[in-house]
């Protein structure tokens, strides 16, 4: 119950913040938000193990006065309600077959303060939209919907692209730069040992700071060269940079899916 109550308070704060100062009579935005959440829970069904599908398309039916009020709130109200529905789906780990959309429709059969929500699961195998309870048989045909600006579709955010992995190739061996500093030299104490008489015991360091990588000479006898230029201090490495120490050549790469990396 603690999680549910916390979500209810979150929904109320989110919607009420955007509509502070609205009239106290009739349907309130937070009531619509809570009804959307309840419809999602009621209509959700298990499609397969670990996957529950919930509605993503909602039509909110309102009576005369409440519909006019919704027309005044327009796009901001639809936006807030679609955000609420999407956040609830993510919190409950529901699967949505399409982007979230919220539309308002005039239903003269409903009195002030009353609303109904029709929902749709979407998808090729989904059942037709069904109301949360049957509409009165004598209800007249609905009036035209609120203009397009009052309908909002919000798709889940795309996954963030994975940052490329910095890799160095030394004498045919490939190493991922997964530490703040990697030393290279003849000594067994170096992180990467090379058999080269022109290389000092600890010759060069490869330094990583965030997403950027640098080469640093460690006071070697013969120096460290980046693309043919002897370096002093830290020198940034870019994709394809060649670092030379003694007779050893090191190639720096940025790879999205590195293979054969130690």
C-alpha positions in Angstrom: 0.0 0.0 0.0 2.9 2.4 0.7 4.0 2.3 -3.0 0.4 2.8 -4.3 -0.3 5.7 -1.9 3.0 7.3 -2.8 2.2 7.1 -6.5 -1.2 8.7 -5.9 0.4 11.6 -4.1 2.9 11.9 -6.9 0.2 12.0 -9.5 -1.7 14.7 -7.5 1.4 16.9 -7.1 2.3 16.5 -10.8 -1.1 17.5 -12.2 -2.2 20.0 -9.6 1.0 22.0 -10.1 0.1 22.7 -13.7 -3.5 23.7 -12.9 -3.2 25.6 -9.6 -6.1 28.1 -9.3 -8.6 26.0 -11.4 -12.3 26.1 -10.3 -13.1 23.7 -7.4 -16.4 22.4 -8.8 -16.7 19.8 -11.6 -14.1 17.3 -12.7 -10.5 18.1 -11.5 -7.4 17.2 -13.4 -6.1 14.9 -10.7 -9.4 12.9 -10.9 -8.8 12.3 -14.6 -5.2 11.3 -13.9 -6.3 8.8 -11.2 -9.0 7.3 -13.5 -6.4 6.8 -16.3 -4.2 5.0 -13.9 -7.1 2.8 -12.7 -8.1 2.0 -16.3 -4.6 0.9 -17.1 -4.5 -1.4 -14.1 -8.0 -2.8 -14.8 -7.4 -3.4 -18.5 -3.8 -4.7 -18.3 -3.3 -8.4 -19.0 -0.4 -10.8 -19.1 0.7 -11.5 -22.6 3.6 -13.8 -21.7 5.8 -14.6 -18.7 7.2 -11.3 -17.4 5.3 -9.2 -19.9 2.0 -7.3 -19.1 0.3 -5.2 -21.8 -1.7 -2.2 -20.8 -3.8 0.4 -22.8 -2.0 3.3 -24.3 -4.8 5.3 -26.0 -7.5 7.0 -23.9 -10.6 9.0 -24.6 -12.0 11.0 -21.7 -15.7 11.7 -22.0 -17.0 14.8 -20.1 -20.4 16.5 -19.7 -21.2 20.0 -21.0 -19.5 22.2 -18.3 -16.5 19.9 -17.7 -15.9 19.6 -21.5 -15.8 23.3 -21.9 -13.4 23.6 -19.0 -11.2 20.9 -20.6 -11.3 22.9 -23.8 -9.9 25.8 -21.9 -7.1 23.7 -20.4 -6.4 22.2 -23.8 -2.9 21.0 -24.8 -1.3 21.5 -21.3 -3.9 19.2 -19.7 -3.5 16.5 -22.3 0.3 16.7 -22.0 0.2 16.3 -18.2 -2.2 13.4 -18.4 -0.2 11.6 -21.0 2.9 12.0 -18.9 1.1 10.6 -15.9 -0.1 7.5 -17.9 3.4 6.9 -19.2 5.1 7.2 -15.8 2.5 4.8 -14.3 3.2 2.3 -17.1 6.9 2.5 -16.4 6.4 2.2 -12.7 4.3 -0.9 -13.1 6.6 -2.3 -15.8 3.7 -2.4 -18.3 4.3 -2.9 -22.0 2.7 -0.3 -24.3 2.1 -1.2 -28.0 2.2 2.4 -29.1 2.8 5.9 -27.9 0.5 7.3 -25.1 -2.4 9.5 -26.3 -5.2 11.3 -24.5 -8.3 12.8 -26.2 -11.3 14.6 -24.7 -14.8 14.0 -26.1 -18.1 15.7 -25.3 -20.8 13.4 -23.8 -24.0 15.4 -22.9 -25.3 12.4 -21.0 -22.8 13.0 -18.2 -23.5 15.5 -15.4 -21.1 18.0 -13.9 -18.3 16.2 -12.0 -18.7 12.9 -13.8 -16.4 11.4 -16.4 -15.8 8.2 -18.3 -12.6 6.9 -19.8 -12.5 4.6 -22.9 -9.2 2.8 -23.6 -7.5 0.9 -26.3 -4.7 -1.6 -26.2 -3.7 -1.1 -29.8 -1.7 -3.7 -31.8 -2.9 -6.1 -34.5 -4.4 -8.6 -32.1 -6.0 -6.2 -29.6 -9.7 -6.1 -29.0 -11.7 -3.0 -30.1 -11.7 -0.1 -27.6 -14.0 -0.7 -24.7 -15.5 1.8 -22.2 -14.9 1.4 -18.5 -18.7 1.0 -18.1 -21.5 0.8 -20.7 -22.7 4.2 -22.0 -26.5 4.9 -21.6 -28.5 3.5 -24.5 -30.2 6.8 -25.2 -27.0 8.9 -25.2 -26.9 11.1 -28.3 -24.0 11.0 -30.8 -20.9 12.6 -29.3 -19.9 16.1 -30.4 -16.7 16.7 -32.3 -13.4 16.2 -30.4 -11.3 18.9 -29.0 -8.9 20.3 -31.7 -5.8 18.4 -32.5 -3.7 20.5 -30.2 -5.4 18.9 -27.2 -4.2 15.4 -28.1 -0.7 14.4 -27.0 1.3 11.3 -28.1 4.4 10.6 -26.1 6.7 7.7 -27.1 9.0 6.1 -24.5 12.5 7.7 -24.6 14.9 5.9 -27.0 17.8 4.0 -25.4 21.0 6.1 -25.0 23.7 5.1 -27.4 26.6 3.2 -25.8 29.8 5.3 -25.6 32.7 3.7 -27.6 35.4 1.8 -25.7 39.0 3.1 -25.8 41.4 0.3 -26.9 45.1 0.2 -27.5 46.9 -2.4 -29.7 50.5 -3.3 -28.6 52.5 -5.8 -30.6 49.4 -7.5 -31.8 47.7 -7.6 -28.4 44.6 -5.5 -27.7 43.8 -3.9 -24.3 40.7 -2.0 -23.2 41.5 1.2 -21.2 39.4 0.3 -18.2 41.6 2.0 -15.5 42.5 5.6 -14.7 46.2 4.8 -15.6 47.9 2.0 -17.4 51.8 1.9 -17.5 53.8 0.5 -20.4 57.5 -0.5 -20.2 60.2 -3.3 -20.0 59.7 -3.9 -16.3 57.6 -6.7 -15.0 56.0 -4.1 -12.7 54.5 -2.3 -15.7 50.9 -3.0 -16.5 51.8 -3.9 -20.1 55.3 -5.3 -20.5 57.1 -5.0 -23.9 60.3 -6.7 -25.0 62.1 -3.7 -26.5 65.6 -2.5 -25.5 64.7 1.0 -26.6 62.0 1.2 -23.9 62.6 2.2 -20.3 61.4 0.1 -17.4 58.4 2.3 -17.0 58.2 4.3 -20.2 54.7 5.6 -20.9 51.4 5.9 -19.2 48.0 5.8 -20.9 45.7 8.0 -18.7 41.9 8.0 -18.8 39.9 10.9 -17.5 36.1 10.4 -18.1 35.6 9.9 -21.9 39.0 11.3 -22.8 42.4 9.4 -23.0 45.9 10.8 -22.9 49.5 9.6 -23.3 52.1 10.7 -20.7 55.8 10.1 -20.8 57.2 8.8 -17.5 60.7 10.4 -17.8 61.9 7.8 -20.3 65.4 7.9 -21.8 64.3 7.9 -25.4 61.0 9.8 -25.0 57.4 9.1 -26.1 56.1 10.2 -29.5 52.5 10.8 -30.6 52.0 10.8 -34.4 55.8 11.5 -34.7 56.0 14.3 -32.3 57.8 13.9 -28.9 55.5 14.8 -26.1 55.9 16.7 -22.8 53.0 16.4 -20.4 49.7 14.8 -21.2 48.7 14.6 -24.9 45.2 13.6 -25.9 44.7 10.5 -28.0 42.2 10.5 -30.8 40.9 7.5 -32.8 43.7 6.2 -35.0 46.5 8.0 -33.1 49.9 6.1 -33.1 52.1 6.3 -30.0 55.8 5.3 -30.4 58.2 4.3 -27.6 61.6 2.8 -28.7 60.8 0.4 -31.6 57.3 -0.3 -30.3 54.2 1.2 -31.9 50.9 1.5 -30.1 47.6 2.3 -32.0 44.7 3.9 -30.1 41.2 3.1 -31.2 37.6 4.0 -30.2 35.4 1.0 -30.8 31.7 0.5 -30.3 31.9 -3.3 -29.8 35.5 -4.2 -29.3 36.5 -7.8 -30.0 39.5 -9.8 -28.6 40.2 -7.2 -25.9 42.0 -8.2 -22.7 
